[in-house]
Amino acid sequence: MRYIFMDEITALTADSISGKKYVSLNEDIFRDHFPDQPVLPAALITESIIQLSRLFTWINSDYRCSLIPVSFERLKFLRMVSPPDIIEVELTFENTGSEGDMKARARVMCRESELVCEGSVLFREVPLDALHREERCRSLTGILTRNLSSGVSRP
């Protein structure tokens, strides 16, 4: 990943992860999308799902594996996101029965639990070093998990 879109991992268990993105008017994307009515592009909401899925896999595989999205199933966008919204991404993972494949069920919320997006993403597991540098991944994960409370389960 060239940049990390998520700002914080808020929960982590053996089969799920949640995180937040604080949508700020200062972000470069809003200069063009759109100057008089800033809207977070659906592609960046999708990217947040992909990145959070990768973070989950990095942690659970001890940085041996990463993920490549294969297909999106019924990924629906239900409302627009604008600054100063905070989006909360919740992912639950399940095995697909095919070796190396994993499915993430996604729910993206904002403004006191208003549903922004939901659906599933099918991923293929690949060796971490095929996509990323381990040192960078560990550093990013450390930054994003620093605020996890002691009550949150960490693998």
Phi and psi in radians as a Rosetta constraint file:
Dihedral C 1 N 2 CA 2 C 2 CIRCULARHARMONIC -1.352 0.35
Dihedral N 2 CA 2 C 2 N 3 CIRCULARHARMONIC -0.575 0.35
Dihedral C 2 N 3 CA 3 C 3 CIRCULARHARMONIC -2.535 0.35
Dihedral N 3 CA 3 C 3 N 4 CIRCULARHARMONIC 2.778 0.35
Dihedral C 3 N 4 CA 4 C 4 CIRCULARHARMONIC -1.860 0.35
Dihedral N 4 CA 4 C 4 N 5 CIRCULARHARMONIC 2.224 0.35
Dihedral C 4 N 5 CA 5 C 5 CIRCULARHARMONIC -1.489 0.35
Dihedral N 5 CA 5 C 5 N 6 CIRCULARHARMONIC -0.622 0.35
Dihedral C 5 N 6 CA 6 C 6 CIRCULARHARMONIC -1.270 0.35
Dihedral N 6 CA 6 C 6 N 7 CIRCULARHARMONIC 2.612 0.35
Dihedral C 6 N 7 CA 7 C 7 CIRCULARHARMONIC -1.776 0.35
Dihedral N 7 CA 7 C 7 N 8 CIRCULARHARMONIC -0.409 0.35
Dihedral C 7 N 8 CA 8 C 8 CIRCULARHARMONIC -2.844 0.35
Dihedral N 8 CA 8 C 8 N 9 CIRCULARHARMONIC 2.420 0.35
Dihedral C 8 N 9 CA 9 C 9 CIRCULARHARMONIC -1.651 0.35
Dihedral N 9 CA 9 C 9 N 10 CIRCULARHARMONIC 2.166 0.35
Dihedral C 9 N 10 CA 10 C 10 CIRCULARHARMONIC -1.798 0.35
Dihedral N 10 CA 10 C 10 N 11 CIRCULARHARMONIC -0.359 0.35
Dihedral C 10 N 11 CA 11 C 11 CIRCULARHARMONIC -2.718 0.35
Dihedral N 11 CA 11 C 11 N 12 CIRCULARHARMONIC 2.570 0.35
Dihedral C 11 N 12 CA 12 C 12 CIRCULARHARMONIC -2.640 0.35
Dihedral N 12 CA 12 C 12 N 13 CIRCULARHARMONIC 2.167 0.35
Dihedral C 12 N 13 CA 13 C 13 CIRCULARHARMONIC -2.270 0.35
Dihedral N 13 CA 13 C 13 N 14 CIRCULARHARMONIC -3.036 0.35
Dihedral C 13 N 14 CA 14 C 14 CIRCULARHARMONIC -1.165 0.35
Dihedral N 14 CA 14 C 14 N 15 CIRCULARHARMONIC -0.419 0.35
Dihedral C 14 N 15 CA 15 C 15 CIRCULARHARMONIC -2.296 0.35
Dihedral N 15 CA 15 C 15 N 16 CIRCULARHARMONIC 0.265 0.35
Dihedral C 15 N 16 CA 16 C 16 CIRCULARHARMONIC -2.698 0.35
Dihedral N 16 CA 16 C 16 N 17 CIRCULARHARMONIC 2.805 0.35
Dihedral C 16 N 17 CA 17 C 17 CIRCULARHARMONIC -2.609 0.35
Dihedral N 17 CA 17 C 17 N 18 CIRCULARHARMONIC 2.573 0.35
Dihedral C 17 N 18 CA 18 C 18 CIRCULARHARMONIC -2.340 0.35
Dihedral N 18 CA 18 C 18 N 19 CIRCULARHARMONIC 2.578 0.35
Dihedral C 18 N 19 CA 19 C 19 CIRCULARHARMONIC -2.672 0.35
Dihedral N 19 CA 19 C 19 N 20 CIRCULARHARMONIC 2.951 0.35
Dihedral C 19 N 20 CA 20 C 20 CIRCULARHARMONIC -2.184 0.35
Dihedral N 20 CA 20 C 20 N 21 CIRCULARHARMONIC 2.611 0.35
Dihedral C 20 N 21 CA 21 C 21 CIRCULARHARMONIC -2.231 0.35
Dihedral N 21 CA 21 C 21 N 22 CIRCULARHARMONIC 2.133 0.35
Dihedral C 21 N 22 CA 22 C 22 CIRCULARHARMONIC -1.589 0.35
Dihedral N 22 CA 22 C 22 N 23 CIRCULARHARMONIC 1.917 0.35
Dihedral C 22 N 23 CA 23 C 23 CIRCULARHARMONIC -1.441 0.35
Dihedral N 23 CA 23 C 23 N 24 CIRCULARHARMONIC 1.995 0.35
Dihedral C 23 N 24 CA 24 C 24 CIRCULARHARMONIC -2.005 0.35
Dihedral N 24 CA 24 C 24 N 25 CIRCULARHARMONIC 2.464 0.35
Dihedral C 24 N 25 CA 25 C 25 CIRCULARHARMONIC -1.110 0.35
Dihedral N 25 CA 25 C 25 N 26 CIRCULARHARMONIC -0.334 0.35
Dihedral C 25 N 26 CA 26 C 26 CIRCULARHARMONIC -1.288 0.35
Dihedral N 26 CA 26 C 26 N 27 CIRCULARHARMONIC -0.162 0.35
Dihedral C 26 N 27 CA 27 C 27 CIRCULARHARMONIC -1.243 0.35
Dihedral N 27 CA 27 C 27 N 28 CIRCULARHARMONIC 2.459 0.35
Dihedral C 27 N 28 CA 28 C 28 CIRCULARHARMONIC -0.950 0.35
Dihedral N 28 CA 28 C 28 N 29 CIRCULARHARMONIC -0.634 0.35
Dihedral C 28 N 29 CA 29 C 29 CIRCULARHARMONIC -0.991 0.35
Dihedral N 29 CA 29 C 29 N 30 CIRCULARHARMONIC -0.526 0.35
Dihedral C 29 N 30 CA 30 C 30 CIRCULARHARMONIC -1.358 0.35
Dihedral N 30 CA 30 C 30 N 31 CIRCULARHARMONIC -0.135 0.35
Dihedral C 30 N 31 CA 31 C 31 CIRCULARHARMONIC -1.165 0.35
Dihedral N 31 CA 31 C 31 N 32 CIRCULARHARMONIC -0.562 0.35
Dihedral C 31 N 32 CA 32 C 32 CIRCULARHARMONIC -1.970 0.35
Dihedral N 32 CA 32 C 32 N 33 CIRCULARHARMONIC -0.263 0.35
Dihedral C 32 N 33 CA 33 C 33 CIRCULARHARMONIC -2.264 0.35
Dihedral N 33 CA 33 C 33 N 34 CIRCULARHARMONIC 1.301 0.35
Dihedral C 33 N 34 CA 34 C 34 CIRCULARHARMONIC -2.140 0.35
Dihedral N 34 CA 34 C 34 N 35 CIRCULARHARMONIC 2.525 0.35
Dihedral C 34 N 35 CA 35 C 35 CIRCULARHARMONIC -0.964 0.35
Dihedral N 35 CA 35 C 35 N 36 CIRCULARHARMONIC -0.715 0.35
Dihedral C 35 N 36 CA 36 C 36 CIRCULARHARMONIC -1.656 0.35
Dihedral N 36 CA 36 C 36 N 37 CIRCULARHARMONIC -0.191 0.35
Dihedral C 36 N 37 CA 37 C 37 CIRCULARHARMONIC -2.610 0.35
Dihedral N 37 CA 37 C 37 N 38 CIRCULARHARMONIC 1.428 0.35
Dihedral C 37 N 38 CA 38 C 38 CIRCULARHARMONIC -1.113 0.35
Dihedral N 38 CA 38 C 38 N 39 CIRCULARHARMONIC 2.279 0.35
Dihedral C 38 N 39 CA 39 C 39 CIRCULARHARMONIC -2.348 0.35
Dihedral N 39 CA 39 C 39 N 40 CIRCULARHARMONIC 2.289 0.35
Dihedral C 39 N 40 CA 40 C 40 CIRCULARHARMONIC -1.242 0.35
Dihedral N 40 CA 40 C 40 N 41 CIRCULARHARMONIC 2.143 0.35
Dihedral C 40 N 41 CA 41 C 41 CIRCULARHARMONIC -1.106 0.35
Dihedral N 41 CA 41 C 41 N 42 CIRCULARHARMONIC 2.512 0.35
Dihedral C 41 N 42 CA 42 C 42 CIRCULARHARMONIC -1.018 0.35
Dihedral N 42 CA 42 C 42 N 43 CIRCULARHARMONIC -0.544 0.35
Dihedral C 42 N 43 CA 43 C 43 CIRCULARHARMONIC -1.083 0.35
Dihedral N 43 CA 43 C 43 N 44 CIRCULARHARMONIC -0.609 0.35
Dihedral C 43 N 44 CA 44 C 44 CIRCULARHARMONIC -1.352 0.35
Dihedral N 44 CA 44 C 44 N 45 CIRCULARHARMONIC -0.506 0.35
Dihedral C 44 N 45 CA 45 C 45 CIRCULARHARMONIC -1.164 0.35
Dihedral N 45 CA 45 C 45 N 46 CIRCULARHARMONIC -0.737 0.35
Dihedral C 45 N 46 CA 46 C 46 CIRCULARHARMONIC -1.098 0.35
Dihedral N 46 CA 46 C 46 N 47 CIRCULARHARMONIC -0.733 0.35
Dihedral C 46 N 47 CA 47 C 47 CIRCULARHARMONIC -1.055 0.35
Dihedral N 47 CA 47 C 47 N 48 CIRCULARHARMONIC -0.627 0.35
Dihedral C 47 N 48 CA 48 C 48 CIRCULARHARMONIC -1.123 0.35
Dihedral N 48 CA 48 C 48 N 49 CIRCULARHARMONIC -0.640 0.35
Dihedral C 48 N 49 CA 49 C 49 CIRCULARHARMONIC -1.140 0.35
Dihedral N 49 CA 49 C 49 N 50 CIRCULARHARMONIC -0.788 0.35
Dihedral C 49 N 50 CA 50 C 50 CIRCULARHARMONIC -1.108 0.35
Dihedral N 50 CA 50 C 50 N 51 CIRCULARHARMONIC -0.825 0.35
Dihedral C 50 N 51 CA 51 C 51 CIRCULARHARMONIC -1.116 0.35
Dihedral N 51 CA 51 C 51 N 52 CIRCULARHARMONIC -0.743 0.35
Dihedral C 51 N 52 CA 52 C 52 CIRCULARHARMONIC -1.137 0.35
Dihedral N 52 CA 52 C 52 N 53 CIRCULARHARMONIC -0.622 0.35
Dihedral C 52 N 53 CA 53 C 53 CIRCULARHARMONIC -1.096 0.35
Dihedral N 53 CA 53 C 53 N 54 CIRCULARHARMONIC -0.737 0.35
Dihedral C 53 N 54 CA 54 C 54 CIRCULARHARMONIC -1.129 0.35
Dihedral N 54 CA 54 C 54 N 55 CIRCULARHARMONIC -0.751 0.35
Dihedral C 54 N 55 CA 55 C 55 CIRCULARHARMONIC -1.019 0.35
Dihedral N 55 CA 55 C 55 N 56 CIRCULARHARMONIC -0.763 0.35
Dihedral C 55 N 56 CA 56 C 56 CIRCULARHARMONIC -1.006 0.35
Dihedral N 56 CA 56 C 56 N 57 CIRCULARHARMONIC -0.804 0.35
Dihedral C 56 N 57 CA 57 C 57 CIRCULARHARMONIC -1.199 0.35
Dihedral N 57 CA 57 C 57 N 58 CIRCULARHARMONIC -0.718 0.35
Dihedral C 57 N 58 CA 58 C 58 CIRCULARHARMONIC -0.982 0.35
Dihedral N 58 CA 58 C 58 N 59 CIRCULARHARMONIC -0.865 0.35
Dihedral C 58 N 59 CA 59 C 59 CIRCULARHARMONIC -1.131 0.35
Dihedral N 59 CA 59 C 59 N 60 CIRCULARHARMONIC -0.820 0.35
Dihedral C 59 N 60 CA 60 C 60 CIRCULARHARMONIC -1.280 0.35
Dihedral N 60 CA 60 C 60 N 61 CIRCULARHARMONIC -0.332 0.35
Dihedral C 60 N 61 CA 61 C 61 CIRCULARHARMONIC -1.799 0.35
Dihedral N 61 CA 61 C 61 N 62 CIRCULARHARMONIC 0.142 0.35
Dihedral C 61 N 62 CA 62 C 62 CIRCULARHARMONIC 0.930 0.35
Dihedral N 62 CA 62 C 62 N 63 CIRCULARHARMONIC 0.781 0.35
Dihedral C 62 N 63 CA 63 C 63 CIRCULARHARMONIC 1.108 0.35
Dihedral N 63 CA 63 C 63 N 64 CIRCULARHARMONIC 0.565 0.35
Dihedral C 63 N 64 CA 64 C 64 CIRCULARHARMONIC -1.709 0.35
Dihedral N 64 CA 64 C 64 N 65 CIRCULARHARMONIC -0.447 0.35
Dihedral C 64 N 65 CA 65 C 65 CIRCULARHARMONIC -2.243 0.35
Dihedral N 65 CA 65 C 65 N 66 CIRCULARHARMONIC 2.739 0.35
Dihedral C 65 N 66 CA 66 C 66 CIRCULARHARMONIC -2.404 0.35
Dihedral N 66 CA 66 C 66 N 67 CIRCULARHARMONIC -3.062 0.35
Dihedral C 66 N 67 CA 67 C 67 CIRCULARHARMONIC -2.273 0.35
Dihedral N 67 CA 67 C 67 N 68 CIRCULARHARMONIC 2.575 0.35
Dihedral C 67 N 68 CA 68 C 68 CIRCULARHARMONIC -2.114 0.35
Dihedral N 68 CA 68 C 68 N 69 CIRCULARHARMONIC 2.234 0.35
Dihedral C 68 N 69 CA 69 C 69 CIRCULARHARMONIC -1.181 0.35
Dihedral N 69 CA 69 C 69 N 70 CIRCULARHARMONIC 2.366 0.35
Dihedral C 69 N 70 CA 70 C 70 CIRCULARHARMONIC -1.855 0.35
Dihedral N 70 CA 70 C 70 N 71 CIRCULARHARMONIC -0.787 0.35
Dihedral C 70 N 71 CA 71 C 71 CIRCULARHARMONIC -2.714 0.35
Dihedral N 71 CA 71 C 71 N 72 CIRCULARHARMONIC 2.737 0.35
Dihedral C 71 N 72 CA 72 C 72 CIRCULARHARMONIC -1.989 0.35
Dihedral N 72 CA 72 C 72 N 73 CIRCULARHARMONIC 2.244 0.35
Dihedral C 72 N 73 CA 73 C 73 CIRCULARHARMONIC -1.988 0.35
Dihedral N 73 CA 73 C 73 N 74 CIRCULARHARMONIC 2.009 0.35
Dihedral C 73 N 74 CA 74 C 74 CIRCULARHARMONIC 0.894 0.35
Dihedral N 74 CA 74 C 74 N 75 CIRCULARHARMONIC 0.723 0.35
Dihedral C 74 N 75 CA 75 C 75 CIRCULARHARMONIC -1.369 0.35
Dihedral N 75 CA 75 C 75 N 76 CIRCULARHARMONIC 1.882 0.35
Dihedral C 75 N 76 CA 76 C 76 CIRCULARHARMONIC -1.966 0.35
Dihedral N 76 CA 76 C 76 N 77 CIRCULARHARMONIC 2.379 0.35
Dihedral C 76 N 77 CA 77 C 77 CIRCULARHARMONIC -1.859 0.35
Dihedral N 77 CA 77 C 77 N 78 CIRCULARHARMONIC 2.152 0.35
Dihedral C 77 N 78 CA 78 C 78 CIRCULARHARMONIC -1.917 0.35
Dihedral N 78 CA 78 C 78 N 79 CIRCULARHARMONIC -0.309 0.35
Dihedral C 78 N 79 CA 79 C 79 CIRCULARHARMONIC -2.730 0.35
Dihedral N 79 CA 79 C 79 N 80 CIRCULARHARMONIC 2.790 0.35
Dihedral C 79 N 80 CA 80 C 80 CIRCULARHARMONIC -1.458 0.35
Dihedral N 80 CA 80 C 80 N 81 CIRCULARHARMONIC 2.686 0.35
Dihedral C 80 N 81 CA 81 C 81 CIRCULARHARMONIC -2.072 0.35
Dihedral N 81 CA 81 C 81 N 82 CIRCULARHARMONIC 2.278 0.35
Dihedral C 81 N 82 CA 82 C 82 CIRCULARHARMONIC -2.397 0.35
Dihedral N 82 CA 82 C 82 N 83 CIRCULARHARMONIC 2.752 0.35
Dihedral C 82 N 83 CA 83 C 83 CIRCULARHARMONIC -1.071 0.35
Dihedral N 83 CA 83 C 83 N 84 CIRCULARHARMONIC 2.453 0.35
Dihedral C 83 N 84 CA 84 C 84 CIRCULARHARMONIC -1.797 0.35
Dihedral N 84 CA 84 C 84 N 85 CIRCULARHARMONIC 0.734 0.35
Dihedral C 84 N 85 CA 85 C 85 CIRCULARHARMONIC -1.068 0.35
Dihedral N 85 CA 85 C 85 N 86 CIRCULARHARMONIC 2.729 0.35
Dihedral C 85 N 86 CA 86 C 86 CIRCULARHARMONIC -2.089 0.35
Dihedral N 86 CA 86 C 86 N 87 CIRCULARHARMONIC 2.091 0.35
Dihedral C 86 N 87 CA 87 C 87 CIRCULARHARMONIC -1.664 0.35
Dihedral N 87 CA 87 C 87 N 88 CIRCULARHARMONIC 2.454 0.35
Dihedral C 87 N 88 CA 88 C 88 CIRCULARHARMONIC -2.037 0.35
Dihedral N 88 CA 88 C 88 N 89 CIRCULARHARMONIC 2.110 0.35
Dihedral C 88 N 89 CA 89 C 89 CIRCULARHARMONIC -1.840 0.35
Dihedral N 89 CA 89 C 89 N 90 CIRCULARHARMONIC 2.177 0.35
Dihedral C 89 N 90 CA 90 C 90 CIRCULARHARMONIC -2.071 0.35
Dihedral N 90 CA 90 C 90 N 91 CIRCULARHARMONIC 2.173 0.35
Dihedral C 90 N 91 CA 91 C 91 CIRCULARHARMONIC -2.153 0.35
Dihedral N 91 CA 91 C 91 N 92 CIRCULARHARMONIC 2.363 0.35
Dihedral C 91 N 92 CA 92 C 92 CIRCULARHARMONIC -2.142 0.35
Dihedral N 92 CA 92 C 92 N 93 CIRCULARHARMONIC 2.299 0.35
Dihedral C 92 N 93 CA 93 C 93 CIRCULARHARMONIC -1.846 0.35
Dihedral N 93 CA 93 C 93 N 94 CIRCULARHARMONIC 2.587 0.35
Dihedral C 93 N 94 CA 94 C 94 CIRCULARHARMONIC -2.540 0.35
Dihedral N 94 CA 94 C 94 N 95 CIRCULARHARMONIC 2.620 0.35
Dihedral C 94 N 95 CA 95 C 95 CIRCULARHARMONIC -1.327 0.35
Dihedral N 95 CA 95 C 95 N 96 CIRCULARHARMONIC 2.587 0.35
Dihedral C 95 N 96 CA 96 C 96 CIRCULARHARMONIC -1.688 0.35
Dihedral N 96 CA 96 C 96 N 97 CIRCULARHARMONIC -0.178 0.35
Dihedral C 96 N 97 CA 97 C 97 CIRCULARHARMONIC 1.676 0.35
Dihedral N 97 CA 97 C 97 N 98 CIRCULARHARMONIC -0.363 0.35
Dihedral C 97 N 98 CA 98 C 98 CIRCULARHARMONIC -1.626 0.35
Dihedral N 98 CA 98 C 98 N 99 CIRCULARHARMONIC 2.254 0.35
Dihedral C 98 N 99 CA 99 C 99 CIRCULARHARMONIC -1.067 0.35
Dihedral N 99 CA 99 C 99 N 100 CIRCULARHARMONIC 2.302 0.35
Dihedral C 99 N 100 CA 100 C 100 CIRCULARHARMONIC 1.513 0.35
Dihedral N 100 CA 100 C 100 N 101 CIRCULARHARMONIC -0.095 0.35
Dihedral C 100 N 101 CA 101 C 101 CIRCULARHARMONIC -1.836 0.35
Dihedral N 101 CA 101 C 101 N 102 CIRCULARHARMONIC 2.556 0.35
Dihedral C 101 N 102 CA 102 C 102 CIRCULARHARMONIC -2.513 0.35
Dihedral N 102 CA 102 C 102 N 103 CIRCULARHARMONIC 2.490 0.35
Dihedral C 102 N 103 CA 103 C 103 CIRCULARHARMONIC -1.982 0.35
Dihedral N 103 CA 103 C 103 N 104 CIRCULARHARMONIC 2.374 0.35
Dihedral C 103 N 104 CA 104 C 104 CIRCULARHARMONIC -1.987 0.35
Dihedral N 104 CA 104 C 104 N 105 CIRCULARHARMONIC 2.161 0.35
Dihedral C 104 N 105 CA 105 C 105 CIRCULARHARMONIC -1.573 0.35
Dihedral N 105 CA 105 C 105 N 106 CIRCULARHARMONIC 2.190 0.35
Dihedral C 105 N 106 CA 106 C 106 CIRCULARHARMONIC -2.016 0.35
Dihedral N 106 CA 106 C 106 N 107 CIRCULARHARMONIC 2.464 0.35
Dihedral C 106 N 107 CA 107 C 107 CIRCULARHARMONIC -2.356 0.35
Dihedral N 107 CA 107 C 107 N 108 CIRCULARHARMONIC 2.198 0.35
Dihedral C 107 N 108 CA 108 C 108 CIRCULARHARMONIC -2.032 0.35
Dihedral N 108 CA 108 C 108 N 109 CIRCULARHARMONIC 2.211 0.35
Dihedral C 108 N 109 CA 109 C 109 CIRCULARHARMONIC -2.204 0.35
Dihedral N 109 CA 109 C 109 N 110 CIRCULARHARMONIC 2.823 0.35
Dihedral C 109 N 110 CA 110 C 110 CIRCULARHARMONIC -2.747 0.35
Dihedral N 110 CA 110 C 110 N 111 CIRCULARHARMONIC 2.984 0.35
Dihedral C 110 N 111 CA 111 C 111 CIRCULARHARMONIC 0.831 0.35
Dihedral N 111 CA 111 C 111 N 112 CIRCULARHARMONIC 1.232 0.35
Dihedral C 111 N 112 CA 112 C 112 CIRCULARHARMONIC 1.017 0.35
Dihedral N 112 CA 112 C 112 N 113 CIRCULARHARMONIC 0.854 0.35
Dihedral C 112 N 113 CA 113 C 113 CIRCULARHARMONIC 1.331 0.35
Dihedral N 113 CA 113 C 113 N 114 CIRCULARHARMONIC 0.495 0.35
Dihedral C 113 N 114 CA 114 C 114 CIRCULARHARMONIC -1.373 0.35
Dihedral N 114 CA 114 C 114 N 115 CIRCULARHARMONIC 2.242 0.35
Dihedral C 114 N 115 CA 115 C 115 CIRCULARHARMONIC -1.267 0.35
Dihedral N 115 CA 115 C 115 N 116 CIRCULARHARMONIC 2.186 0.35
Dihedral C 115 N 116 CA 116 C 116 CIRCULARHARMONIC -1.743 0.35
Dihedral N 116 CA 116 C 116 N 117 CIRCULARHARMONIC -0.756 0.35
Dihedral C 116 N 117 CA 117 C 117 CIRCULARHARMONIC -2.724 0.35
Dihedral N 117 CA 117 C 117 N 118 CIRCULARHARMONIC 2.548 0.35
Dihedral C 117 N 118 CA 118 C 118 CIRCULARHARMONIC -2.657 0.35
Dihedral N 118 CA 118 C 118 N 119 CIRCULARHARMONIC 2.741 0.35
Dihedral C 118 N 119 CA 119 C 119 CIRCULARHARMONIC 2.683 0.35
Dihedral N 119 CA 119 C 119 N 120 CIRCULARHARMONIC -2.881 0.35
Dihedral C 119 N 120 CA 120 C 120 CIRCULARHARMONIC -2.274 0.35
Dihedral N 120 CA 120 C 120 N 121 CIRCULARHARMONIC 2.662 0.35
Dihedral C 120 N 121 CA 121 C 121 CIRCULARHARMONIC -2.238 0.35
Dihedral N 121 CA 121 C 121 N 122 CIRCULARHARMONIC 2.281 0.35
Dihedral C 121 N 122 CA 122 C 122 CIRCULARHARMONIC -1.656 0.35
Dihedral N 122 CA 122 C 122 N 123 CIRCULARHARMONIC 2.277 0.35
Dihedral C 122 N 123 CA 123 C 123 CIRCULARHARMONIC -2.093 0.35
Dihedral N 123 CA 123 C 123 N 124 CIRCULARHARMONIC 2.673 0.35
Dihedral C 123 N 124 CA 124 C 124 CIRCULARHARMONIC -1.922 0.35
Dihedral N 124 CA 124 C 124 N 125 CIRCULARHARMONIC 2.286 0.35
Dihedral C 124 N 125 CA 125 C 125 CIRCULARHARMONIC -1.396 0.35
Dihedral N 125 CA 125 C 125 N 126 CIRCULARHARMONIC 2.359 0.35
Dihedral C 125 N 126 CA 126 C 126 CIRCULARHARMONIC -2.345 0.35
Dihedral N 126 CA 126 C 126 N 127 CIRCULARHARMONIC 2.801 0.35
Dihedral C 126 N 127 CA 127 C 127 CIRCULARHARMONIC -1.064 0.35
Dihedral N 127 CA 127 C 127 N 128 CIRCULARHARMONIC 2.417 0.35
Dihedral C 127 N 128 CA 128 C 128 CIRCULARHARMONIC -0.936 0.35
Dihedral N 128 CA 128 C 128 N 129 CIRCULARHARMONIC -0.790 0.35
Dihedral C 128 N 129 CA 129 C 129 CIRCULARHARMONIC -1.215 0.35
Dihedral N 129 CA 129 C 129 N 130 CIRCULARHARMONIC -0.124 0.35
Dihedral C 129 N 130 CA 130 C 130 CIRCULARHARMONIC -1.292 0.35
Dihedral N 130 CA 130 C 130 N 131 CIRCULARHARMONIC -0.371 0.35
Dihedral C 130 N 131 CA 131 C 131 CIRCULARHARMONIC -2.164 0.35
Dihedral N 131 CA 131 C 131 N 132 CIRCULARHARMONIC -0.532 0.35
Dihedral C 131 N 132 CA 132 C 132 CIRCULARHARMONIC -2.421 0.35
Dihedral N 132 CA 132 C 132 N 133 CIRCULARHARMONIC 2.911 0.35
Dihedral C 132 N 133 CA 133 C 133 CIRCULARHARMONIC -1.733 0.35
Dihedral N 133 CA 133 C 133 N 134 CIRCULARHARMONIC 2.241 0.35
Dihedral C 133 N 134 CA 134 C 134 CIRCULARHARMONIC -1.001 0.35
Dihedral N 134 CA 134 C 134 N 135 CIRCULARHARMONIC -0.773 0.35
Dihedral C 134 N 135 CA 135 C 135 CIRCULARHARMONIC -1.008 0.35
Dihedral N 135 CA 135 C 135 N 136 CIRCULARHARMONIC -0.759 0.35
Dihedral C 135 N 136 CA 136 C 136 CIRCULARHARMONIC -1.143 0.35
Dihedral N 136 CA 136 C 136 N 137 CIRCULARHARMONIC -0.727 0.35
Dihedral C 136 N 137 CA 137 C 137 CIRCULARHARMONIC -1.091 0.35
Dihedral N 137 CA 137 C 137 N 138 CIRCULARHARMONIC -0.781 0.35
Dihedral C 137 N 138 CA 138 C 138 CIRCULARHARMONIC -1.078 0.35
Dihedral N 138 CA 138 C 138 N 139 CIRCULARHARMONIC -0.709 0.35
Dihedral C 138 N 139 CA 139 C 139 CIRCULARHARMONIC -1.116 0.35
Dihedral N 139 CA 139 C 139 N 140 CIRCULARHARMONIC -0.836 0.35
Dihedral C 139 N 140 CA 140 C 140 CIRCULARHARMONIC -1.062 0.35
Dihedral N 140 CA 140 C 140 N 141 CIRCULARHARMONIC -0.780 0.35
Dihedral C 140 N 141 CA 141 C 141 CIRCULARHARMONIC -1.091 0.35
Dihedral N 141 CA 141 C 141 N 142 CIRCULARHARMONIC -0.734 0.35
Dihedral C 141 N 142 CA 142 C 142 CIRCULARHARMONIC -1.044 0.35
Dihedral N 142 CA 142 C 142 N 143 CIRCULARHARMONIC -0.745 0.35
Dihedral C 142 N 143 CA 143 C 143 CIRCULARHARMONIC -1.126 0.35
Dihedral N 143 CA 143 C 143 N 144 CIRCULARHARMONIC -0.777 0.35
Dihedral C 143 N 144 CA 144 C 144 CIRCULARHARMONIC -1.314 0.35
Dihedral N 144 CA 144 C 144 N 145 CIRCULARHARMONIC -0.399 0.35
Dihedral C 144 N 145 CA 145 C 145 CIRCULARHARMONIC -1.732 0.35
Dihedral N 145 CA 145 C 145 N 146 CIRCULARHARMONIC 0.010 0.35
Dihedral C 145 N 146 CA 146 C 146 CIRCULARHARMONIC -1.043 0.35
Dihedral N 146 CA 146 C 146 N 147 CIRCULARHARMONIC -0.448 0.35
Dihedral C 146 N 147 CA 147 C 147 CIRCULARHARMONIC -1.732 0.35
Dihedral N 147 CA 147 C 147 N 148 CIRCULARHARMONIC 0.120 0.35
Dihedral C 147 N 148 CA 148 C 148 CIRCULARHARMONIC -1.111 0.35
Dihedral N 148 CA 148 C 148 N 149 CIRCULARHARMONIC 2.303 0.35
Dihedral C 148 N 149 CA 149 C 149 CIRCULARHARMONIC -1.307 0.35
Dihedral N 149 CA 149 C 149 N 150 CIRCULARHARMONIC 2.817 0.35
Dihedral C 149 N 150 CA 150 C 150 CIRCULARHARMONIC -1.146 0.35
Dihedral N 150 CA 150 C 150 N 151 CIRCULARHARMONIC -0.328 0.35
Dihedral C 150 N 151 CA 151 C 151 CIRCULARHARMONIC -1.385 0.35
Dihedral N 151 CA 151 C 151 N 152 CIRCULARHARMONIC -0.142 0.35
Dihedral C 151 N 152 CA 152 C 152 CIRCULARHARMONIC -1.563 0.35
Dihedral N 152 CA 152 C 152 N 153 CIRCULARHARMONIC 2.312 0.35
Dihedral C 152 N 153 CA 153 C 153 CIRCULARHARMONIC -1.261 0.35
Dihedral N 153 CA 153 C 153 N 154 CIRCULARHARMONIC 2.247 0.35
Dihedral C 153 N 154 CA 154 C 154 CIRCULARHARMONIC -2.144 0.35
Dihedral N 154 CA 154 C 154 N 155 CIRCULARHARMONIC 2.320 0.35
